[in-house]
Amino acid sequence: MDLTSAVDHQEKRKVLIWEAIGVLFLIIAGFVMHFVYEWTGQSVLVAWFTPINESVWEHLKLGFWGQNRPLSH
């Protein structure tokens, strides 16, 4: 194994680790978001960003805000 392939392997490993961390974060955040609406006393503001029931539309909100949140920075 030469130096360039070793560097490529290290970079790929770093990317894989960050992707795994990101997936775990999204799973945990999505799980918590299911309960935030009730925890806040059914806040109207929170209802815009979190699911308020188990419909497909409410789950699409999770995906929409999850995709667009990084773009706001």
C-alpha positions in Angstrom: 0.0 0.0 0.0 1.5 3.3 -1.0 1.1 6.7 0.8 -1.7 8.0 -1.4 -3.9 4.9 -1.0 -3.3 5.0 2.8 -4.4 8.7 2.8 -7.5 7.8 0.7 -8.3 5.0 3.1 -8.1 7.3 6.1 -10.3 9.9 4.5 -12.9 7.4 3.5 -12.9 6.1 7.1 -13.4 9.6 8.5 -16.3 10.2 6.1 -17.8 6.9 7.1 -17.5 7.7 10.8 -19.1 11.1 10.3 -21.9 9.6 8.2 -22.6 7.0 10.9 -22.7 9.8 13.6 -25.1 11.8 11.4 -27.4 8.9 10.9 -27.5 8.1 14.7 -28.2 11.8 15.4 -31.1 11.9 12.9 -32.6 8.7 14.4 -32.4 10.1 17.9 -33.6 13.6 16.9 -36.5 12.1 14.9 -37.5 10.0 17.9 -37.4 12.9 20.3 -39.3 15.2 17.9 -42.3 12.8 18.1 -42.8 13.9 21.7 -41.8 17.6 21.7 -45.3 18.8 20.7 -46.9 17.1 23.7 -44.1 18.2 26.0 -44.6 21.9 25.1 -48.3 21.7 25.9 -49.3 21.5 22.2 -47.6 24.7 21.2 -48.7 26.1 17.8 -45.2 27.2 17.0 -43.7 23.7 17.7 -46.5 22.2 15.6 -44.9 23.7 12.5 -41.7 21.7 13.0 -42.8 18.5 14.7 -45.3 15.8 14.0 -48.6 16.2 15.9 -50.0 12.8 14.9 -48.9 9.7 13.0 -50.0 10.8 9.6 -47.8 10.6 6.5 -47.9 14.4 6.2 -46.6 14.9 9.7 -43.7 12.5 9.0 -42.9 14.4 5.8 -42.5 17.5 8.0 -39.7 15.7 9.8 -37.9 15.0 6.5 -38.5 18.5 5.2 -37.1 20.3 8.2 -34.3 17.8 8.5 -33.2 18.5 4.9 -33.6 22.2 5.0 -32.2 23.0 8.4 -28.6 22.8 7.3 -29.3 25.2 4.5 -30.4 27.9 6.9 -26.8 28.4 8.3 
